[in-house]
Amino acid sequence: MMTTPKTHVKKGDTVLVLTGKDRGKRGKVVSVFPKEERVIVEGVNMVKRHTKPNQRVMQGGIIDKEAPIHVSNVKVVCARCGEPTRIGRVWLDDGRLVRKCKECGEVIDK
């Protein structure tokens, strides 16, 4: 039995891209793929796809879309201090395991 690996990034987090052609860009995480250890970040790693018209996309042609990047190439940006930070996990008194900013100590998960 194989379990899915834990990632330090969740859907909706603001992240900073550390490497690649989009280094330095900040964006919101659109989706997370824990098994592949990849994330899709809004406006980052744009690729062109040749698409036929269908129900969703009435106009076919060349479409720009986000491609996944490896989870190790992004760093979560803390909402309180506004800095890219490492993530720690801590147990709260009510028994929840939450993510915590290593820079300022703020709990990221509410």
A tleap script that builds the chain and sets N, CA, C and O, in Angstrom:
source leaprc.protein.ff14SB
mol = sequence {
  NMET MET THR THR PRO LYS THR HIE VAL LYS
  LYS GLY ASP THR VAL LEU VAL LEU THR GLY
  LYS ASP ARG GLY LYS ARG GLY LYS VAL VAL
  SER VAL PHE PRO LYS GLU GLU ARG VAL ILE
  VAL GLU GLY VAL ASN MET VAL LYS ARG HIE
  THR LYS PRO ASN GLN ARG VAL MET GLN GLY
  GLY ILE ILE ASP LYS GLU ALA PRO ILE HIE
  VAL SER ASN VAL LYS VAL VAL CYS ALA ARG
  CYS GLY GLU PRO THR ARG ILE GLY ARG VAL
  TRP LEU ASP ASP GLY ARG LEU VAL ARG LYS
  CYS LYS GLU CYS GLY GLU VAL ILE ASP CLYS
}
set mol.1.N position { 0.844 -1.184 0.000 }
set mol.1.CA position { 0.000 0.000 0.000 }
set mol.1.C position { 0.883 1.238 0.000 }
set mol.1.O position { 1.763 1.390 0.848 }
set mol.2.N position { 0.637 2.117 -0.958 }
set mol.2.CA position { 1.439 3.329 -1.066 }
set mol.2.C position { 0.598 4.529 -0.655 }
set mol.2.O position { -0.515 4.718 -1.146 }
set mol.3.N position { 1.135 5.330 0.244 }
set mol.3.CA position { 0.413 6.523 0.679 }
set mol.3.C position { 0.869 7.717 -0.135 }
set mol.3.O position { 1.965 7.719 -0.696 }
set mol.4.N position { 0.017 8.737 -0.195 }
set mol.4.CA position { 0.395 9.940 -0.929 }
set mol.4.C position { 1.355 10.768 -0.080 }
set mol.4.O position { 1.145 10.922 1.123 }
set mol.5.N position { 2.401 11.298 -0.696 }
set mol.5.CA position { 3.362 12.106 0.067 }
set mol.5.C position { 2.744 13.428 0.499 }
set mol.5.O position { 1.888 13.975 -0.196 }
set mol.6.N position { 3.181 13.944 1.651 }
set mol.6.CA position { 2.689 15.230 2.127 }
set mol.6.C position { 3.412 16.341 1.384 }
set mol.6.O position { 4.603 16.243 1.088 }
set mol.7.N position { 2.674 17.388 1.093 }
set mol.7.CA position { 3.284 18.543 0.461 }
set mol.7.C position { 3.129 19.745 1.379 }
set mol.7.O position { 2.194 19.809 2.178 }
set mol.8.N position { 4.040 20.689 1.263 }
set mol.8.CA position { 3.981 21.881 2.099 }
set mol.8.C position { 3.074 22.937 1.489 }
set mol.8.O position { 2.899 24.011 2.064 }
set mol.9.N position { 2.492 22.639 0.321 }
set mol.9.CA position { 1.667 23.594 -0.405 }
set mol.9.C position { 0.241 23.060 -0.502 }
set mol.9.O position { 0.023 21.868 -0.721 }
set mol.10.N position { -0.731 23.966 -0.334 }
set mol.10.CA position { -2.134 23.597 -0.503 }
set mol.10.C position { -2.782 24.518 -1.531 }
set mol.10.O position { -2.265 25.592 -1.838 }
set mol.11.N position { -3.920 24.080 -2.054 }
set mol.11.CA position { -4.673 24.880 -3.014 }
set mol.11.C position { -5.069 26.205 -2.364 }
set mol.11.O position { -5.562 26.229 -1.236 }
set mol.12.N position { -4.850 27.306 -3.083 }
set mol.12.CA position { -5.195 28.627 -2.557 }
set mol.12.C position { -4.031 29.371 -1.921 }
set mol.12.O position { -4.137 30.571 -1.668 }
set mol.13.N position { -2.913 28.680 -1.655 }
set mol.13.CA position { -1.735 29.346 -1.082 }
set mol.13.C position { -1.114 30.302 -2.105 }
set mol.13.O position { -1.178 30.065 -3.312 }
set mol.14.N position { -0.518 31.377 -1.606 }
set mol.14.CA position { 0.302 32.239 -2.445 }
set mol.14.C position { 1.729 31.740 -2.335 }
set mol.14.O position { 2.246 31.550 -1.234 }
set mol.15.N position { 2.371 31.527 -3.489 }
set mol.15.CA position { 3.723 30.967 -3.489 }
set mol.15.C position { 4.652 31.831 -4.325 }
set mol.15.O position { 4.213 32.605 -5.176 }
set mol.16.N position { 5.947 31.681 -4.064 }
set mol.16.CA position { 7.006 32.319 -4.825 }
set mol.16.C position { 7.744 31.235 -5.593 }
set mol.16.O position { 8.111 30.209 -5.019 }
set mol.17.N position { 7.967 31.450 -6.889 }
set mol.17.CA position { 8.678 30.471 -7.711 }
set mol.17.C position { 10.171 30.687 -7.518 }
set mol.17.O position { 10.666 31.804 -7.670 }
set mol.18.N position { 10.892 29.616 -7.181 }
set mol.18.CA position { 12.318 29.714 -6.852 }
set mol.18.C position { 13.243 29.503 -8.046 }
set mol.18.O position { 14.310 30.114 -8.110 }
set mol.19.N position { 12.855 28.648 -8.993 }
set mol.19.CA position { 13.738 28.331 -10.115 }
set mol.19.C position { 12.956 28.303 -11.412 }
set mol.19.O position { 11.725 28.291 -11.417 }
set mol.20.N position { 13.694 28.291 -12.513 }
set mol.20.CA position { 13.077 28.170 -13.822 }
set mol.20.C position { 12.874 29.503 -14.502 }
set mol.20.O position { 13.349 30.537 -14.031 }
set mol.21.N position { 12.166 29.468 -15.611 }
set mol.21.CA position { 11.980 30.676 -16.415 }
set mol.21.C position { 11.118 31.717 -15.720 }
set mol.21.O position { 11.177 32.897 -16.068 }
set mol.22.N position { 10.321 31.306 -14.748 }
set mol.22.CA position { 9.435 32.222 -14.028 }
set mol.22.C position { 9.937 32.529 -12.622 }
set mol.22.O position { 9.140 32.866 -11.747 }
set mol.23.N position { 11.256 32.418 -12.388 }
set mol.23.CA position { 11.826 32.674 -11.064 }
set mol.23.C position { 11.467 34.071 -10.584 }
set mol.23.O position { 11.576 35.041 -11.334 }
set mol.24.N position { 11.032 34.171 -9.314 }
set mol.24.CA position { 10.704 35.454 -8.729 }
set mol.24.C position { 9.232 35.820 -8.821 }
set mol.24.O position { 8.788 36.758 -8.158 }
set mol.25.N position { 8.469 35.096 -9.630 }
set mol.25.CA position { 7.044 35.403 -9.761 }
set mol.25.C position { 6.272 34.845 -8.575 }
set mol.25.O position { 6.601 33.789 -8.033 }
set mol.26.N position { 5.234 35.584 -8.186 }
set mol.26.CA position { 4.326 35.117 -7.143 }
set mol.26.C position { 2.993 34.785 -7.787 }
set mol.26.O position { 2.572 35.443 -8.738 }
set mol.27.N position { 2.336 33.768 -7.270 }
set mol.27.CA position { 1.044 33.381 -7.812 }
set mol.27.C position { 0.283 32.520 -6.833 }
set mol.27.O position { 0.821 32.069 -5.822 }
set mol.28.N position { -0.970 32.301 -7.149 }
set mol.28.CA position { -1.855 31.501 -6.309 }
set mol.28.C position { -1.873 30.074 -6.839 }
set mol.28.O position { -1.911 29.862 -8.051 }
set mol.29.N position { -1.847 29.094 -5.941 }
set mol.29.CA position { -1.870 27.688 -6.336 }
set mol.29.C position { -3.281 27.331 -6.792 }
set mol.29.O position { -4.243 27.477 -6.038 }
set mol.30.N position { -3.395 26.860 -8.039 }
set mol.30.CA position { -4.681 26.492 -8.613 }
set mol.30.C position { -5.029 25.056 -8.256 }
set mol.30.O position { -6.163 24.763 -7.878 }
set mol.31.N position { -4.051 24.157 -8.376 }
set mol.31.CA position { -4.286 22.763 -8.018 }
set mol.31.C position { -2.982 22.097 -7.606 }
set mol.31.O position { -1.892 22.528 -7.983 }
set mol.32.N position { -3.126 21.025 -6.816 }
set mol.32.CA position { -1.981 20.288 -6.278 }
set mol.32.C position { -2.131 18.819 -6.668 }
set mol.32.O position { -3.217 18.251 -6.552 }
set mol.33.N position { -1.047 18.209 -7.127 }
set mol.33.CA position { -1.022 16.785 -7.464 }
set mol.33.C position { -0.001 16.104 -6.561 }
set mol.33.O position { 1.171 16.012 -6.927 }
set mol.34.N position { -0.425 15.615 -5.368 }
set mol.34.CA position { 0.535 15.068 -4.402 }
set mol.34.C position { 1.288 13.836 -4.901 }
set mol.34.O position { 2.467 13.675 -4.584 }
set mol.35.N position { 0.643 12.970 -5.664 }
set mol.35.CA position { 1.327 11.757 -6.139 }
set mol.35.C position { 2.460 12.092 -7.094 }
set mol.35.O position { 3.513 11.456 -7.063 }
set mol.36.N position { 2.244 13.091 -7.943 }
set mol.36.CA position { 3.281 13.504 -8.894 }
set mol.36.C position { 4.218 14.549 -8.295 }
set mol.36.O position { 5.225 14.901 -8.910 }
set mol.37.N position { 3.894 15.054 -7.083 }
set mol.37.CA position { 4.639 16.113 -6.410 }
set mol.37.C position { 4.745 17.358 -7.278 }
set mol.37.O position { 5.821 17.937 -7.422 }
set mol.38.N position { 3.615 17.764 -7.857 }
set mol.38.CA position { 3.576 18.922 -8.729 }
set mol.38.C position { 2.414 19.827 -8.363 }
set mol.38.O position { 1.418 19.383 -7.792 }
set mol.39.N position { 2.557 21.115 -8.703 }
set mol.39.CA position { 1.502 22.095 -8.464 }
set mol.39.C position { 1.320 22.941 -9.721 }
set mol.39.O position { 2.244 23.103 -10.517 }
set mol.40.N position { 0.108 23.477 -9.882 }
set mol.40.CA position { -0.151 24.437 -10.952 }
set mol.40.C position { -0.353 25.787 -10.285 }
set mol.40.O position { -1.212 25.944 -9.417 }
set mol.41.N position { 0.453 26.762 -10.705 }
set mol.41.CA position { 0.414 28.103 -10.135 }
set mol.41.C position { -0.141 29.046 -11.200 }
set mol.41.O position { 0.244 28.983 -12.367 }
set mol.42.N position { -1.049 29.919 -10.775 }
set mol.42.CA position { -1.720 30.850 -11.676 }
set mol.42.C position { -0.713 31.779 -12.348 }
set mol.42.O position { 0.030 32.488 -11.670 }
set mol.43.N position { -0.688 31.776 -13.688 }
set mol.43.CA position { 0.171 32.675 -14.450 }
set mol.43.C position { 1.625 32.278 -14.530 }
set mol.43.O position { 2.454 33.069 -14.981 }
set mol.44.N position { 1.961 31.064 -14.102 }
set mol.44.CA position { 3.351 30.605 -14.088 }
set mol.44.C position { 3.483 29.367 -14.973 }
set mol.44.O position { 2.583 28.529 -15.018 }
set mol.45.N position { 4.617 29.257 -15.678 }
set mol.45.CA position { 4.922 28.130 -16.554 }
set mol.45.C position { 3.857 27.981 -17.637 }
set mol.45.O position { 3.285 26.907 -17.823 }
set mol.46.N position { 3.607 29.070 -18.341 }
set mol.46.CA position { 2.604 29.068 -19.402 }
set mol.46.C position { 3.141 28.320 -20.622 }
set mol.46.O position { 4.283 28.519 -21.035 }
set mol.47.N position { 2.294 27.452 -21.192 }
set mol.47.CA position { 2.638 26.703 -22.396 }
set mol.47.C position { 1.520 26.903 -23.411 }
set mol.47.O position { 0.388 27.234 -23.055 }
set mol.48.N position { 1.857 26.698 -24.679 }
set mol.48.CA position { 0.864 26.831 -25.748 }
set mol.48.C position { 0.384 25.436 -26.129 }
set mol.48.O position { 1.180 24.512 -26.294 }
set mol.49.N position { -0.931 25.302 -26.263 }
set mol.49.CA position { -1.533 24.024 -26.637 }
set mol.49.C position { -2.428 24.240 -27.851 }
set mol.49.O position { -3.239 25.166 -27.880 }
set mol.50.N position { -2.274 23.380 -28.851 }
set mol.50.CA position { -3.142 23.420 -30.018 }
set mol.50.C position { -4.410 22.665 -29.657 }
set mol.50.O position { -4.361 21.476 -29.344 }
set mol.51.N position { -5.547 23.352 -29.701 }
set mol.51.CA position { -6.791 22.791 -29.190 }
set mol.51.C position { -7.871 22.823 -30.263 }
set mol.51.O position { -8.028 23.813 -30.978 }
set mol.52.N position { -8.614 21.722 -30.361 }
set mol.52.CA position { -9.765 21.677 -31.258 }
set mol.52.C position { -10.968 22.286 -30.543 }
set mol.52.O position { -11.041 22.237 -29.315 }
set mol.53.N position { -11.903 22.855 -31.284 }
set mol.53.CA position { -13.105 23.375 -30.634 }
set mol.53.C position { -13.900 22.241 -29.989 }
set mol.53.O position { -14.004 21.152 -30.554 }
set mol.54.N position { -14.464 22.500 -28.798 }
set mol.54.CA position { -15.302 21.513 -28.125 }
set mol.54.C position { -16.350 22.250 -27.298 }
set mol.54.O position { -16.526 23.458 -27.458 }
set mol.55.N position { -17.045 21.537 -26.421 }
set mol.55.CA position { -18.117 22.141 -25.630 }
set mol.55.C position { -17.614 23.291 -24.751 }
set mol.55.O position { -18.259 24.335 -24.655 }
set mol.56.N position { -16.453 23.088 -24.109 }
set mol.56.CA position { -15.910 24.111 -23.201 }
set mol.56.C position { -15.277 25.269 -23.951 }
set mol.56.O position { -15.495 26.435 -23.620 }
set mol.57.N position { -14.482 24.930 -24.974 }
set mol.57.CA position { -13.763 25.943 -25.740 }
set mol.57.C position { -14.376 25.992 -27.135 }
set mol.57.O position { -14.079 25.154 -27.986 }
set mol.58.N position { -15.228 26.978 -27.355 }
set mol.58.CA position { -15.901 27.077 -28.655 }
set mol.58.C position { -14.919 27.452 -29.761 }
set mol.58.O position { -15.018 26.963 -30.886 }
set mol.59.N position { -13.971 28.327 -29.427 }
set mol.59.CA position { -12.980 28.779 -30.397 }
set mol.59.C position { -11.737 27.902 -30.275 }
set mol.59.O position { -11.093 27.895 -29.226 }
set mol.60.N position { -11.397 27.178 -31.309 }
set mol.60.CA position { -10.192 26.363 -31.297 }
set mol.60.C position { -8.983 27.225 -31.581 }
set mol.60.O position { -9.100 28.442 -31.723 }
set mol.61.N position { -7.816 26.596 -31.666 }
set mol.61.CA position { -6.599 27.331 -31.988 }
set mol.61.C position { -5.531 27.116 -30.944 }
set mol.61.O position { -5.550 26.131 -30.205 }
set mol.62.N position { -4.601 28.045 -30.892 }
set mol.62.CA position { -3.482 27.946 -29.955 }
set mol.62.C position { -3.883 28.645 -28.665 }
set mol.62.O position { -4.186 29.838 -28.670 }
set mol.63.N position { -3.886 27.904 -27.558 }
set mol.63.CA position { -4.357 28.410 -26.267 }
set mol.63.C position { -3.207 28.365 -25.260 }
set mol.63.O position { -2.485 27.371 -25.176 }
set mol.64.N position { -3.043 29.459 -24.491 }
set mol.64.CA position { -2.062 29.487 -23.405 }
set mol.64.C position { -2.689 28.894 -22.162 }
set mol.64.O position { -3.812 29.245 -21.799 }
set mol.65.N position { -1.963 27.988 -21.502 }
set mol.65.CA position { -2.451 27.419 -20.248 }
set mol.65.C position { -1.277 27.144 -19.334 }
set mol.65.O position { -0.134 27.058 -19.781 }
set mol.66.N position { -1.571 27.005 -18.023 }
set mol.66.CA position { -0.520 26.746 -17.049 }
set mol.66.C position { -0.159 25.267 -17.058 }
set mol.66.O position { -1.031 24.403 -17.152 }
set mol.67.N position { 1.134 24.990 -16.957 }
set mol.67.CA position { 1.612 23.616 -16.841 }
set mol.67.C position { 2.115 23.410 -15.410 }
set mol.67.O position { 2.523 24.368 -14.753 }
set mol.68.N position { 2.087 22.163 -14.923 }
set mol.68.CA position { 2.550 21.914 -13.555 }
set mol.68.C position { 4.050 22.136 -13.405 }
set mol.68.O position { 4.819 21.926 -14.342 }
set mol.69.N position { 4.458 22.570 -12.196 }
set mol.69.CA position { 5.871 22.658 -11.847 }
set mol.69.C position { 6.094 21.838 -10.583 }
set mol.69.O position { 5.153 21.569 -9.836 }
set mol.70.N position { 7.328 21.446 -10.347 }
set mol.70.CA position { 7.623 20.603 -9.197 }
set mol.70.C position { 7.437 21.384 -7.903 }
set mol.70.O position { 7.737 22.576 -7.836 }
set mol.71.N position { 6.938 20.699 -6.876 }
set mol.71.CA position { 6.608 21.342 -5.599 }
set mol.71.C position { 7.861 21.886 -4.901 }
set mol.71.O position { 7.759 22.806 -4.090 }
set mol.72.N position { 9.031 21.332 -5.203 }
set mol.72.CA position { 10.261 21.812 -4.569 }
set mol.72.C position { 10.705 23.156 -5.134 }
set mol.72.O position { 11.590 23.799 -4.569 }
set mol.73.N position { 10.105 23.588 -6.241 }
set mol.73.CA position { 10.489 24.849 -6.868 }
set mol.73.C position { 9.639 26.024 -6.414 }
set mol.73.O position { 9.764 27.121 -6.958 }
set mol.74.N position { 8.775 25.811 -5.422 }
set mol.74.CA position { 7.954 26.909 -4.903 }
set mol.74.C position { 8.113 26.998 -3.392 }
set mol.74.O position { 8.397 26.007 -2.719 }
set mol.75.N position { 7.922 28.212 -2.875 }
set mol.75.CA position { 8.003 28.455 -1.444 }
set mol.75.C position { 6.759 29.241 -1.041 }
set mol.75.O position { 6.392 30.207 -1.711 }
set mol.76.N position { 6.111 28.836 0.045 }
set mol.76.CA position { 4.884 29.485 0.498 }
set mol.76.C position { 5.208 30.880 1.012 }
set mol.76.O position { 6.204 31.076 1.709 }
set mol.77.N position { 4.360 31.854 0.665 }
set mol.77.CA position { 4.503 33.226 1.149 }
set mol.77.C position { 3.554 33.393 2.332 }
set mol.77.O position { 2.352 33.159 2.209 }
set mol.78.N position { 4.098 33.798 3.473 }
set mol.78.CA position { 3.305 33.989 4.693 }
set mol.78.C position { 2.406 35.204 4.526 }
set mol.78.O position { 2.845 36.241 4.028 }
set mol.79.N position { 1.141 35.080 4.945 }
set mol.79.CA position { 0.187 36.187 4.820 }
set mol.79.C position { 0.515 37.310 5.808 }
set mol.79.O position { 0.279 38.482 5.514 }
set mol.80.N position { 1.057 36.957 6.974 }
set mol.80.CA position { 1.326 37.962 8.009 }
set mol.80.C position { 2.592 38.763 7.719 }
set mol.80.O position { 2.560 39.994 7.690 }
set mol.81.N position { 3.708 38.062 7.505 }
set mol.81.CA position { 4.966 38.789 7.304 }
set mol.81.C position { 5.244 39.087 5.831 }
set mol.81.O position { 6.114 39.902 5.526 }
set mol.82.N position { 4.523 38.442 4.915 }
set mol.82.CA position { 4.686 38.722 3.487 }
set mol.82.C position { 5.959 38.185 2.881 }
set mol.82.O position { 6.289 38.518 1.743 }
set mol.83.N position { 6.686 37.353 3.622 }
set mol.83.CA position { 7.961 36.816 3.160 }
set mol.83.C position { 7.805 35.352 2.746 }
set mol.83.O position { 6.985 34.635 3.320 }
set mol.84.N position { 8.592 34.896 1.746 }
set mol.84.CA position { 8.633 33.465 1.447 }
set mol.84.C position { 9.239 32.738 2.638 }
set mol.84.O position { 10.246 33.183 3.188 }
set mol.85.N position { 8.643 31.638 3.036 }
set mol.85.CA position { 9.069 30.987 4.266 }
set mol.85.C position { 9.054 29.479 4.141 }
set mol.85.O position { 8.375 28.908 3.287 }
set mol.86.N position { 9.820 28.850 5.014 }
set mol.86.CA position { 9.724 27.403 5.157 }
set mol.86.C position { 8.509 27.107 6.022 }
set mol.86.O position { 8.032 27.968 6.763 }
set mol.87.N position { 8.017 25.884 5.919 }
set mol.87.CA position { 6.798 25.499 6.625 }
set mol.87.C position { 7.130 24.452 7.680 }
set mol.87.O position { 7.841 23.483 7.415 }
set mol.88.N position { 6.600 24.666 8.881 }
set mol.88.CA position { 6.691 23.675 9.935 }
set mol.88.C position { 5.298 23.190 10.268 }
set mol.88.O position { 4.315 23.873 9.980 }
set mol.89.N position { 5.203 22.021 10.870 }
set mol.89.CA position { 3.900 21.516 11.294 }
set mol.89.C position { 3.885 21.456 12.816 }
set mol.89.O position { 4.863 21.053 13.445 }
set mol.90.N position { 2.748 21.866 13.401 }
set mol.90.CA position { 2.635 21.895 14.856 }
set mol.90.C position { 1.234 21.434 15.248 }
set mol.90.O position { 0.256 21.718 14.556 }
set mol.91.N position { 1.156 20.719 16.367 }
set mol.91.CA position { -0.133 20.284 16.911 }
set mol.91.C position { -0.705 21.390 17.782 }
set mol.91.O position { -0.015 21.934 18.644 }
set mol.92.N position { -1.980 21.721 17.552 }
set mol.92.CA position { -2.660 22.703 18.396 }
set mol.92.C position { -3.291 22.013 19.590 }
set mol.92.O position { -3.358 20.785 19.640 }
set mol.93.N position { -3.763 22.812 20.568 }
set mol.93.CA position { -4.388 22.258 21.772 }
set mol.93.C position { -5.662 21.489 21.456 }
set mol.93.O position { -6.017 20.554 22.173 }
set mol.94.N position { -6.360 21.881 20.376 }
set mol.94.CA position { -7.601 21.184 20.029 }
set mol.94.C position { -7.358 19.915 19.206 }
set mol.94.O position { -8.310 19.284 18.749 }
set mol.95.N position { -6.089 19.539 19.014 }
set mol.95.CA position { -5.758 18.269 18.368 }
set mol.95.C position { -5.547 18.344 16.871 }
set mol.95.O position { -5.388 17.310 16.222 }
set mol.96.N position { -5.542 19.554 16.298 }
set mol.96.CA position { -5.327 19.692 14.858 }
set mol.96.C position { -3.848 19.850 14.553 }
set mol.96.O position { -3.107 20.471 15.315 }
set mol.97.N position { -3.424 19.282 13.427 }
set mol.97.CA position { -2.066 19.475 12.923 }
set mol.97.C position { -2.127 20.569 11.868 }
set mol.97.O position { -2.777 20.394 10.837 }
set mol.98.N position { -1.460 21.695 12.107 }
set mol.98.CA position { -1.523 22.835 11.197 }
set mol.98.C position { -0.127 23.223 10.725 }
set mol.98.O position { 0.878 22.857 11.334 }
set mol.99.N position { -0.088 23.977 9.620 }
set mol.99.CA position { 1.186 24.484 9.103 }
set mol.99.C position { 1.512 25.804 9.768 }
set mol.99.O position { 0.620 26.600 10.064 }
set mol.100.N position { 2.813 26.037 10.005 }
set mol.100.CA position { 3.259 27.230 10.711 }
set mol.100.C position { 4.414 27.863 9.947 }
set mol.100.O position { 5.255 27.163 9.382 }
set mol.101.N position { 4.447 29.201 9.933 }
set mol.101.CA position { 5.529 29.956 9.302 }
set mol.101.C position { 6.774 29.853 10.181 }
set mol.101.O position { 6.705 30.111 11.383 }
set mol.102.N position { 7.903 29.479 9.597 }
set mol.102.CA position { 9.147 29.363 10.362 }
set mol.102.C position { 9.767 30.726 10.655 }
set mol.102.O position { 10.603 30.839 11.552 }
set mol.103.N position { 9.368 31.775 9.904 }
set mol.103.CA position { 9.937 33.106 10.092 }
set mol.103.C position { 9.293 33.830 11.276 }
set mol.103.O position { 9.984 34.287 12.186 }
set mol.104.N position { 7.939 33.928 11.251 }
set mol.104.CA position { 7.262 34.730 12.273 }
set mol.104.C position { 6.459 33.887 13.261 }
set mol.104.O position { 5.983 34.410 14.268 }
set mol.105.N position { 6.301 32.585 12.987 }
set mol.105.CA position { 5.576 31.724 13.921 }
set mol.105.C position { 4.071 31.726 13.729 }
set mol.105.O position { 3.361 31.070 14.491 }
set mol.106.N position { 3.565 32.441 12.738 }
set mol.106.CA position { 2.122 32.533 12.489 }
set mol.106.C position { 1.584 31.207 11.947 }
set mol.106.O position { 2.235 30.567 11.122 }
set mol.107.N position { 0.407 30.795 12.404 }
set mol.107.CA position { -0.254 29.597 11.877 }
set mol.107.C position { -0.847 29.941 10.523 }
set mol.107.O position { -1.612 30.898 10.404 }
set mol.108.N position { -0.498 29.163 9.495 }
set mol.108.CA position { -0.959 29.432 8.137 }
set mol.108.C position { -2.357 28.881 7.922 }
set mol.108.O position { -3.191 29.542 7.304 }
set mol.109.N position { -2.630 27.672 8.427 }
set mol.109.CA position { -3.962 27.074 8.297 }
set mol.109.C position { -4.869 27.625 9.375 }
set mol.109.O position { -4.475 27.702 10.539 }
set mol.110.N position { -6.070 28.006 9.007 }
set mol.110.CA position { -7.019 28.533 9.998 }
set mol.110.C position { -8.024 27.473 10.381 }
set mol.110.O position { -8.904 27.726 11.204 }
savepdb mol mol.pdb
quit
